[in-house]
Amino acid sequence: MNPTLTTLAGYIDAAIKEDHFLGILFTSQAEGSIKSELWGYGVGKSTLALNFMKTFIYGGNFEEVKRHIVGFAYQLRPFLEEASPTRGVLWEDMQIDVGKHRAHDVDVQELAIQLTIERPHLKVLMGTVPHRGILQKDFREELFHFEVIVPSRGTYEIQRLKRWIPYRDPLRIKERCEAFGAGVFMRLTREEQKWYEQWRNWRDTEARKRVKLLRPPTSEEPPRPPTAAEFCEYARSIGLKGDQIKFQKLWQRACPVA
């Protein structure tokens, strides 16, 4: 076994240099081996993920991190089509596009499988969600190799998602978590935090537009059929000839609901 694969940083380095694909998910709401406050938001998942991107993938260059953060699935495409390989991408709040509400969406299933074959175009995919169970099945079970859990702000633990074949039932691949380290992390710099908040506000605004129940009701009333008198008046205005009874019968056939 590769002796460098004893830390998550070693796995990231190997994925970048040795043509692998690595999936890392950052969560906070489900408790791991460290006692957790169980918050789904506001404990620093994104801060930690951005720090990982900056430190282990882009050599301290936050400008590169800015270029490689996405909020929606469609934003992944340019990175998959670049001529040179993309070291890493951070997909924030993945549940927006690939949550359990899309459980039977064939497009989501195809995207999950497509991402598994995008090596070497994409080396490392990082994602954030409140907990892994909120994701659609293919993303939840197939794509990620590590889960980094933030039990409280400033601390994290790493769980390797280990899968193995039970020989008496080989079609049922099993999975368990394996403790793989823990640590502490710092806040973003003031400039980095300001940029991230602006980006997140843009993402939230765009996401809000998609939610049908949050759209204001339209003030326009649905069109109503003309009354019999309006129908007769319009018929005569365009030159039709006939008595009132004839127009009445035409109106009843044209507007049966009325």
C-alpha positions in Angstrom: 0.0 0.0 0.0 1.2 3.5 -0.8 2.8 4.8 2.4 1.5 8.3 1.8 -2.1 7.2 2.2 -2.1 7.6 5.9 -3.7 11.1 6.0 -6.4 12.8 4.0 -3.8 15.3 2.7 -1.9 12.2 1.4 -5.0 11.0 -0.5 -5.5 14.4 -2.0 -1.9 14.6 -3.2 -2.1 11.1 -4.7 -5.4 11.9 -6.5 -3.8 15.0 -8.1 -0.5 13.5 -9.0 -1.4 9.9 -9.8 -4.6 10.3 -11.9 -7.2 9.2 -9.3 -10.6 10.6 -8.4 -11.3 11.5 -4.8 -14.6 12.5 -3.2 -14.7 14.3 0.1 -18.0 15.4 1.8 -18.1 18.0 4.6 -21.0 17.6 7.1 -22.0 18.6 10.6 -25.5 17.5 11.6 -24.9 13.8 12.1 -22.6 12.9 15.0 -19.4 10.8 14.5 -16.9 9.8 17.1 -16.7 13.2 18.7 -19.6 14.7 20.7 -21.5 17.0 18.3 -23.7 20.1 18.7 -25.7 18.6 15.8 -26.1 21.9 13.9 -26.7 21.5 10.2 -25.6 25.0 9.4 -23.4 27.8 10.8 -20.6 25.7 12.4 -18.0 26.2 9.6 -18.3 23.3 7.1 -17.8 25.8 4.2 -14.9 27.5 6.1 -13.2 24.2 6.6 -13.8 23.1 3.0 -12.4 26.4 1.6 -9.4 26.1 3.8 -8.8 22.5 2.6 -9.1 23.7 -1.0 -6.7 26.5 -0.4 -4.1 24.6 1.6 -4.1 21.1 0.0 -5.2 21.7 -3.6 -4.3 25.2 -4.6 -1.1 25.9 -2.6 -2.5 28.8 -0.5 -3.9 30.6 -3.6 -7.4 31.7 -2.6 -7.9 33.3 -6.1 -7.9 29.8 -7.5 -10.3 28.6 -4.9 -12.7 31.4 -6.0 -12.6 30.0 -9.5 -13.4 26.5 -8.4 -16.5 26.8 -6.2 -19.9 26.1 -7.5 -23.4 26.3 -6.2 -25.3 24.4 -8.9 -24.8 21.3 -10.9 -24.6 23.1 -14.3 -21.6 25.1 -13.1 -19.5 21.8 -13.1 -19.5 21.5 -16.9 -16.8 24.0 -17.7 -14.3 22.2 -15.4 -15.1 18.9 -17.0 -14.4 20.3 -20.5 -11.2 22.2 -19.8 -8.2 21.1 -21.8 -6.1 20.7 -18.7 -7.2 18.7 -15.7 -9.0 20.5 -12.8 -7.3 19.8 -9.5 -10.4 20.3 -7.4 -13.9 21.7 -7.2 -16.0 22.6 -4.1 -19.7 22.1 -4.6 -21.6 24.0 -1.9 -24.9 22.7 -0.5 -25.2 19.9 -2.9 -28.7 19.1 -1.7 -30.1 22.0 -3.8 -29.6 20.0 -7.0 -29.0 16.4 -5.9 -31.0 16.0 -2.7 -33.4 13.2 -1.7 -36.2 15.2 -3.4 -34.6 14.1 -6.7 -34.4 10.4 -5.7 -35.9 9.1 -8.9 -34.5 11.7 -11.3 -32.7 10.0 -14.1 -30.7 13.1 -14.8 -29.3 13.2 -11.3 -28.4 9.5 -11.5 -26.6 10.0 -14.8 -24.6 12.9 -13.3 -23.4 10.8 -10.4 -22.2 8.1 -12.7 -20.6 10.6 -15.1 -18.6 12.1 -12.3 -17.1 8.7 -11.5 -15.5 8.6 -14.9 -14.4 12.2 -15.3 -10.9 11.4 -14.2 -8.5 12.9 -15.2 -10.6 16.0 -16.0 -11.5 16.3 -12.3 -9.2 15.0 -9.6 -10.9 16.0 -6.3 -14.6 16.8 -5.7 -15.5 18.4 -2.4 -19.0 18.9 -1.3 -21.0 20.3 1.6 -24.3 19.2 3.0 -25.9 19.1 6.5 -25.6 15.3 6.6 -25.0 12.6 4.0 -28.5 11.1 4.3 -30.0 14.2 2.6 -28.4 13.4 -0.7 -29.9 11.3 -3.6 -28.9 7.6 -3.3 -26.1 7.6 -6.0 -24.4 10.6 -4.5 -24.9 9.4 -1.0 -23.6 5.9 -1.5 -21.2 5.8 -4.5 -19.3 9.1 -4.9 -17.5 9.9 -1.7 -14.5 8.3 -0.1 -14.2 10.5 3.0 -16.6 12.3 5.3 -15.2 15.3 7.2 -17.6 16.0 10.2 -17.6 19.4 12.0 -19.0 18.7 15.5 -18.6 22.3 16.6 -17.0 25.4 15.1 -13.2 25.1 14.9 -12.9 21.3 15.2 -13.3 18.4 12.8 -13.0 14.7 12.5 -12.3 12.6 9.4 -14.1 9.3 8.6 -12.9 7.1 5.8 -15.9 5.5 4.1 -14.7 1.9 3.9 -16.5 -0.5 1.6 -16.0 -4.2 1.3 -17.5 -7.3 -0.3 -19.2 -9.8 2.1 -18.3 -13.1 0.4 -21.5 -14.9 1.4 -23.6 -12.1 -0.2 -21.3 -10.5 -2.8 -23.9 -8.3 -4.4 -24.5 -6.4 -1.2 -21.5 -4.2 -0.9 -21.2 -3.1 2.8 -19.8 0.2 4.2 -18.6 1.4 7.5 -16.8 4.5 8.8 -13.2 4.2 9.9 -11.7 7.0 12.0 -9.0 8.7 10.0 -7.9 11.7 12.1 -9.1 14.9 13.7 -8.0 18.5 13.9 -8.8 22.1 14.4 -9.3 24.9 11.8 -9.1 28.7 11.7 -11.6 31.2 10.3 -11.1 32.6 6.9 -9.3 35.9 6.6 -11.5 39.0 6.6 -11.2 39.4 2.8 -11.9 35.8 2.1 -14.9 35.8 4.4 -16.3 38.9 2.7 -15.9 37.4 -0.7 -17.6 34.1 0.4 -20.6 35.9 2.0 -21.1 37.8 -1.3 -20.9 34.7 -3.3 -23.3 32.8 -1.0 -25.8 35.7 -1.1 -25.7 35.4 -4.9 -26.2 31.6 -4.7 -29.0 31.8 -2.2 -30.8 34.4 -4.4 -30.6 32.1 -7.4 -31.7 29.1 -5.5 -34.7 30.9 -4.1 -35.9 31.6 -7.6 -36.3 27.9 -8.2 -38.7 27.3 -5.3 -42.2 27.5 -6.6 -43.9 28.0 -3.2 -41.7 31.1 -2.6 -42.8 32.8 -5.8 -45.3 35.6 -5.2 -48.8 34.8 -6.5 -49.7 36.4 -9.8 -52.1 39.3 -9.6 -53.6 38.5 -13.0 -57.0 36.8 -12.9 -57.6 33.8 -15.2 -59.4 34.8 -18.4 -63.2 34.4 -18.2 -65.5 33.4 -21.1 -67.6 36.2 -22.5 -71.2 36.7 -21.4 -74.0 36.0 -23.9 -74.5 39.8 -24.5 -70.7 40.3 -25.0 -70.6 37.4 -27.5 -73.6 38.8 -29.5 -72.1 42.2 -29.6 -68.7 40.9 -30.8 -70.3 38.7 -33.5 -72.2 41.7 -34.9 -69.1 43.8 -34.8 -67.2 41.5 -37.1 -70.1 41.3 -39.6 -72.0 38.2 -38.7 -75.7 38.2 -39.5 -78.4 36.5 -37.4 -81.0 37.0 -34.7 -80.5 36.9 -31.0 -81.5 33.2 -30.7 -79.0 32.1 -33.2 -76.2 34.0 -31.4 -77.4 32.6 -28.1 -77.1 29.0 -29.4 -73.6 29.7 -30.8 -72.5 31.2 -27.5 -73.8 28.1 -25.6 -71.8 25.8 -27.9 -68.6 28.0 -27.7 -68.8 28.6 -23.9 -70.4 25.5 -22.4 -68.9 26.1 -18.9 -70.5 29.6 -18.8 
